[in-house]
Amino acid sequence: MPGGVLLVALVSLGATIGVMGWVLTAANEAMDSFAVEATPASIGPSPTPGPAIDLLRTDPAPGLAALGMASGSPERALQVVLYDEYVVAEVEDVGGAPGAGVRWVIYPARITRGPEPVRGSAEDLAPRWFDLGEVDWSMIPALGARGVAELEASGMAGGEVSHVIVDRFLPFDEAVNIRVYVTSPTGSAYVRFSPSGDLIEVVG
């Protein structure tokens, strides 16, 4: 190879190596910068988990609020069943056929399943409807504690509330009832209250 051509080739090769070195240096600096930005100190501490939801013993409001948001804020229900972490409710089909009911399963801030049609004609369902505003839902935790105490006084020790059902207790009672269901190592039972919290009956 002639000396002039060789010199040009060497110069070109040196320039290429210099460019590659600059690119690698820039890339490394960028990665170092990213690594600094991604350190725990720069993004802040991990969020602290909120308190666990207990609709039976603490406050049913989160479950009822989630039910209202999912179902269009119905005013009437056929039945509402409260568990510690979720609600199963049969409520009016807002925007649907008059007198029709739909069933929802609501886990506050996690899962919603529904709506599923409630079986029965409008005529069949008519006697079962009640106004959700008729019930003081904030009493549920206190009524649960009272139900456990009533059953303990009647000889059922070690009881815990499993769920609460609110509906017209047909065919036994046309009025709206709040039934507190309690389980214990020796069996299960329930206590009936009125929507205002008056004791109706201890069963078990």
GUKEMAR-388512 format. One record per residue (C-alpha): residue number from 1; residue in three letters; z, y, x. Coordinates in pm, 1 decimal, m for minus. Each point is the difference from the previous one (the first is absolute). Layout:
BEGIN
n,res,Z,Y,X
NUM,ALA,Z,Y,X
...
***
This chain:
BEGIN
n,res,Z,Y,X
1,MET,0.0,0.0,0.0
2,PRO,m92.3,342.2,140.9
3,GLY,299.3,207.2,118.6
4,GLY,m60.9,282.1,m252.8
5,VAL,m5.2,m235.0,m296.2
6,LEU,313.3,m175.7,121.3
7,LEU,184.2,331.2,30.0
8,VAL,m95.6,100.0,m354.8
9,ALA,116.3,m335.3,m131.9
10,LEU,335.2,30.3,174.0
11,VAL,52.6,351.6,m131.7
12,SER,m84.1,m116.3,m355.6
13,LEU,238.0,m296.1,29.4
14,GLY,279.4,225.1,119.7
15,ALA,m52.7,235.7,m292.4
16,THR,10.3,m291.3,m246.8
17,ILE,323.5,m132.2,150.3
18,GLY,148.9,348.5,m16.7
19,VAL,m86.6,33.8,m370.3
20,MET,144.0,m343.7,m78.5
21,GLY,319.9,88.6,182.1
22,TRP,32.3,321.9,m200.3
23,VAL,m56.2,m189.8,m328.8
24,LEU,262.5,m261.1,88.0
25,THR,247.6,269.1,101.6
26,ALA,m55.3,188.3,m326.7
27,ALA,36.8,m321.0,m199.7
28,ASN,325.4,m85.2,175.8
29,GLU,136.7,349.9,m64.2
30,ALA,m92.4,m32.4,m368.5
31,MET,175.8,m336.7,m27.0
32,ASP,308.2,144.0,173.9
33,SER,m0.9,288.5,m248.2
34,PHE,m29.6,m241.9,m295.3
35,ALA,282.3,m214.3,134.0
36,VAL,228.7,304.5,17.7
37,GLU,m87.2,103.2,m354.6
38,ALA,70.7,m350.7,m132.4
39,THR,349.8,m33.9,144.3
40,PRO,283.4,m38.2,m255.3
41,ALA,154.9,324.7,119.5
42,SER,m312.5,193.3,m93.3
43,ILE,m50.4,m152.7,m349.7
44,GLY,364.2,24.8,m105.0
45,PRO,253.6,m260.8,m107.5
46,SER,m81.8,m279.7,m244.4
47,PRO,76.4,90.0,m363.1
48,THR,330.0,m121.3,m135.4
49,PRO,m42.0,m246.6,m291.3
50,GLY,115.7,134.4,m334.4
51,PRO,273.4,m160.7,m207.4
52,ALA,m85.8,m327.5,m170.1
53,ILE,m93.0,30.4,m366.3
54,ASP,234.1,m170.8,m247.9
55,LEU,m103.1,77.6,m356.2
56,LEU,291.2,m194.6,m149.2
57,ARG,299.5,114.2,203.5
58,THR,m102.7,340.3,131.0
59,ASP,m265.6,180.5,m202.9
60,PRO,m281.4,m123.5,m227.4
61,ALA,m181.9,334.9,21.1
62,PRO,m246.7,m96.3,279.6
63,GLY,m120.0,m301.1,m197.9
64,LEU,m35.1,196.1,m323.2
65,ALA,m181.0,283.8,177.7
66,ALA,m244.9,m245.2,156.6
67,LEU,m52.1,m160.2,m341.1
68,GLY,m78.0,337.5,m154.3
69,MET,m249.2,87.8,272.9
70,ALA,m179.7,m334.7,m27.0
71,SER,m12.8,m19.6,m379.2
72,GLY,m66.3,362.5,m95.0
73,SER,356.0,93.2,m103.8
74,PRO,32.2,m198.3,m323.6
75,GLU,261.5,103.8,m253.6
76,ARG,60.2,m342.9,m153.6
77,ALA,67.8,m349.8,125.6
78,LEU,34.1,m351.0,m134.8
79,GLN,223.7,m113.9,284.7
80,VAL,115.7,118.0,341.4
81,VAL,154.7,m245.9,246.2
82,LEU,167.9,139.2,311.7
83,TYR,54.6,m206.6,312.9
84,ASP,148.0,124.7,324.8
85,GLU,m338.9,79.8,159.1
86,TYR,m251.4,11.6,m284.7
87,VAL,m63.8,64.1,m368.6
88,VAL,m188.1,m212.7,m253.1
89,ALA,m93.0,207.7,m302.4
90,GLU,m203.9,m34.0,m316.5
91,VAL,m93.8,351.0,m108.0
92,GLU,m251.0,168.5,m225.2
93,ASP,m358.4,11.0,122.1
94,VAL,m40.7,373.2,62.6
95,GLY,m356.8,90.1,m91.0
96,GLY,m65.4,m347.3,m139.5
97,ALA,m9.6,m140.3,m350.3
98,PRO,279.0,129.0,m226.8
99,GLY,293.8,m238.7,m8.6
100,ALA,m119.9,m202.4,300.7
101,GLY,233.2,m90.1,283.3
102,VAL,m53.7,m68.5,370.0
103,ARG,214.7,m176.0,257.0
104,TRP,75.8,143.7,346.0
105,VAL,186.6,m135.6,302.0
106,ILE,116.0,291.3,215.3
107,TYR,142.5,m5.8,351.8
108,PRO,81.2,363.7,87.3
109,ALA,m219.6,125.2,287.6
110,ARG,m131.9,m349.6,74.6
111,ILE,m183.6,m207.4,m259.2
112,THR,m123.3,52.5,m353.7
113,ARG,m147.7,m275.2,m216.2
114,GLY,m158.1,79.2,m334.0
115,PRO,m86.6,90.7,m258.1
116,GLU,m19.9,m331.0,m181.8
117,PRO,m37.8,m2.8,m380.7
118,VAL,304.7,m97.1,m201.3
119,ARG,m83.9,m273.1,m248.3
120,GLY,31.0,82.9,m366.3
121,SER,m160.0,230.6,m252.7
122,ALA,118.1,356.0,m58.2
123,GLU,164.9,m123.1,m318.9
124,ASP,185.9,m275.7,186.1
125,LEU,123.1,234.9,270.4
126,ALA,99.9,286.1,m231.0
127,PRO,363.0,m110.5,m63.7
128,ARG,69.8,m34.5,372.4
129,TRP,m85.0,350.4,122.1
130,PHE,278.8,232.6,113.5
131,ASP,2.4,345.8,155.7
132,LEU,67.1,m1.8,373.8
133,GLY,190.4,326.1,m45.8
134,GLU,248.2,m178.6,m225.3
135,VAL,160.2,m166.6,303.1
136,ASP,216.0,173.0,259.9
137,TRP,m147.4,m183.0,298.6
138,SER,240.7,161.1,244.4
139,MET,277.6,m216.8,m151.9
140,ILE,m157.2,m326.4,116.5
141,PRO,201.8,m36.2,325.2
142,ALA,327.4,75.9,m181.8
143,LEU,m84.4,m239.9,m283.1
144,GLY,m75.0,m269.5,254.9
145,ALA,344.1,44.3,153.1
146,ARG,158.9,m1.4,m346.0
147,GLY,m185.3,m318.2,m90.9
148,VAL,131.0,m176.7,310.3
149,ALA,353.9,123.5,m76.3
150,GLU,m16.2,m112.3,m364.9
151,LEU,m107.8,m349.7,99.6
152,GLU,257.1,m18.4,277.1
153,ALA,268.0,85.9,m255.9
154,SER,m123.2,m290.6,m212.7
155,GLY,29.2,m242.6,293.1
156,MET,m336.6,23.9,179.8
157,ALA,84.3,74.9,363.7
158,GLY,m239.9,99.2,276.6
159,GLY,m270.2,131.9,m230.2
160,GLU,m289.3,220.9,106.7
161,VAL,m258.1,183.0,m209.7
162,SER,m337.6,m177.3,14.7
163,HIS,m199.3,224.9,m234.7
164,VAL,23.3,231.9,m299.6
165,ILE,m217.2,m22.2,m312.5
166,VAL,m52.6,293.4,m235.5
167,ASP,m169.3,m66.1,m335.9
168,ARG,58.4,m53.7,m369.4
169,PHE,187.6,m330.1,4.3
170,LEU,m206.9,m152.9,m277.0
171,PRO,61.7,m203.4,m209.4
172,PHE,373.0,32.0,74.3
173,ASP,22.4,379.0,m1.7
174,GLU,m253.0,261.2,m106.7
175,ALA,173.1,268.7,205.6
176,VAL,m82.9,67.8,362.9
177,ASN,226.1,m198.5,234.1
178,ILE,73.0,14.9,372.0
179,ARG,76.3,m355.3,111.2
180,VAL,161.1,m47.1,340.7
181,TYR,m59.1,m351.7,135.3
182,VAL,252.7,m133.3,249.2
183,THR,m8.8,m314.1,212.0
184,SER,289.9,m164.9,183.7
185,PRO,68.6,m326.1,183.3
186,THR,124.7,m145.6,m327.8
187,GLY,m276.4,113.0,m236.2
188,SER,m170.3,297.1,m160.8
189,ALA,62.3,229.5,m296.0
190,TYR,m88.6,341.7,m136.9
191,VAL,166.2,303.8,m152.0
192,ARG,m164.0,218.0,m265.9
193,PHE,34.7,377.0,m10.8
194,SER,m138.9,270.6,m226.7
195,PRO,m238.1,265.6,140.1
196,SER,299.8,233.7,24.0
197,GLY,204.7,m255.1,196.8
198,ASP,226.4,m138.1,m272.5
199,LEU,96.2,m367.5,41.8
200,ILE,m155.5,m220.3,m268.4
201,GLU,58.8,m359.5,107.2
202,VAL,94.7,m226.0,292.4
203,VAL,m197.4,m325.1,m2.8
204,GLY,91.9,m277.7,236.6
***
